Amino acid sequence: MKFLDNNGELPSRYFWRTTQQQEIDYIEETPEGLRAFELKWNPNRNVRFSKTFLNAYTIAETAVITPDNFESFIGIF
């Protein structure tokens, strides 16, 4: 969030959950659409984004963030 703010990007930020406990951990709303992220500690875990979510919204990007790739996600290159 700090990286985005420092670089003049101010997306709206959300999380999403249904009554059936399907969830998306972190969502950013940008002019290009929604960017949905699942945050997982285990990089080998199989992750599927909820079909309910994907069918309900226009998604610009989905990604799984793990300890292996979090640095690029938070802006450390």
N, C-alpha and C positions, 0 to 999 in steps of 0.2 A: 504494500500500500504506500509505503514511504517512497519507493522508487517511482511509482506512478505519479504521485503528487509532485515529487521533485522534477519530473519530466513533463509536467503540464498535462498529464492525462488524468482525467477525473471521472472514471467510470462509476456508475452506481454499483453497489456491491450487495449481494444477496446470498442466501442459502435456500435450498428447496427441499421440502419433505411432504409426502402424502400421508393420508391417514393409515395407509398400509405400510408405513415406515420406509418407503423408497426415498432415497435422498441424493442430493448433489451437494458436495461439501462447500464449494465456493463458486459463485457466479459473478461475472462482471458484465454489465450492460454498456455497450459502446455503440456509436452510430453504425458500425458495421454489423451489429447483431450481438447475440449473447455468446460469451466465452465461458464454458463450463469446465470445472476442474474437480477431479477426485484426488484426495490427498491420502496416500497409503505409505505406511512404514515399510512394508515388505514389497520390494520391487518385483518379486516373482508372482505376486497375487494376481489372479485373473479378475479383471475389472470390466464390468459392463455398465454402460450408462442406461438409465431407465428409459424404456421405450415410451412410457407415458410422458416423460419429460421431453424426449426428442420429438415426439409427434405433436406436442402442444406448442412448442416454441421454435422460432427460427434461430438455428444455432450456427454461429460463424466458426466456432472452434471448440473441440473437446480435447482434453489432455489429462493424463495421469501424472501426478507429481509424487516423486519418491525421493529418498535420500540421495539417489544417484543423479537426479536432474534438478533438484530444487534450486541450485545456484543460478542456473539460467532463468528459472521462473522468477526469482526475486531480484534479478538484475545484476548478479555478480558474474562477470565474464572472464 
